[in-house]
Amino acid sequence: MPLGSGQMQAALAHLEAGEWQAAHEIVQRDEDSPLACWAHGIVHIMEGDLPNARYWYARAKRPFPRSRSRRRR
């Protein structure tokens, strides 16, 4: 089911506050919108579930972010 703009704004506010569980409750309702899929991927990064995060980034057609722990030489 597509999310309304108010629902997406609420999910993004939860993400910004670090409340990934609350954001997940919202974004998992929409598996088609690229924005919701991207937010779903961010939720799983915050949760620490990187394989699932990669799946949602791919669904959103977004590149998966590089690890911040890797340093360029």
C-alpha positions as CSV (number, residue, x, y, z in Angstrom):
1,M,0.0,0.0,0.0
2,P,1.5,3.4,-1.0
3,L,2.3,5.7,1.9
4,G,0.8,9.1,2.1
5,S,3.2,12.1,2.5
6,G,2.3,12.5,6.1
7,Q,3.2,8.9,6.8
8,M,6.5,9.2,5.0
9,Q,7.3,12.4,6.9
10,A,6.5,10.6,10.2
11,A,8.9,7.8,9.2
12,L,11.6,10.2,8.3
13,A,11.2,12.0,11.6
14,H,11.6,8.7,13.4
15,L,14.7,7.9,11.4
16,E,16.2,11.3,12.2
17,A,15.5,10.7,15.9
18,G,17.1,7.3,15.8
19,E,13.8,5.5,16.3
20,W,14.3,2.8,13.7
21,Q,11.6,0.5,15.1
22,A,8.9,3.2,14.8
23,A,10.1,4.0,11.3
24,H,10.1,0.4,10.3
25,E,6.5,0.0,11.4
26,I,5.6,2.7,8.8
27,V,7.9,2.0,5.8
28,Q,7.3,-1.8,5.7
29,R,3.7,-1.1,4.6
30,D,5.0,0.2,1.2
31,E,7.2,-2.3,-0.8
32,D,6.9,-0.5,-4.1
33,S,7.8,3.1,-3.6
34,P,11.5,3.8,-4.2
35,L,11.5,6.3,-1.3
36,A,9.9,3.9,1.1
37,C,12.3,1.1,0.0
38,W,15.3,3.4,0.6
39,A,14.0,4.3,4.0
40,H,13.4,0.6,4.7
41,G,17.1,0.0,3.8
42,I,18.2,2.8,6.2
43,V,16.1,1.2,8.9
44,H,18.0,-2.1,8.5
45,I,21.3,-0.3,8.5
46,M,20.4,1.3,11.8
47,E,19.3,-2.1,13.1
48,G,22.6,-3.7,12.0
49,D,21.0,-6.1,9.4
50,L,23.2,-5.2,6.4
51,P,22.1,-8.1,4.1
52,N,18.4,-7.0,4.5
53,A,19.5,-3.3,4.1
54,R,21.3,-4.2,0.8
55,Y,18.1,-5.9,-0.4
56,W,16.0,-2.7,0.2
57,Y,18.6,-0.4,-1.3
58,A,18.5,-2.6,-4.5
59,R,14.7,-2.4,-4.5
60,A,15.1,1.4,-4.3
61,K,17.6,1.3,-7.1
62,R,20.1,3.2,-4.8
63,P,23.8,2.4,-4.3
64,F,24.5,0.8,-1.0
65,P,26.7,3.2,1.1
66,R,30.3,2.2,1.7
67,S,31.3,1.3,5.2
68,R,32.5,4.3,7.2
69,S,35.0,2.2,9.0
70,R,37.1,1.7,5.8
71,R,39.7,4.2,5.3
72,R,41.1,5.2,1.9
73,R,44.8,4.8,1.5
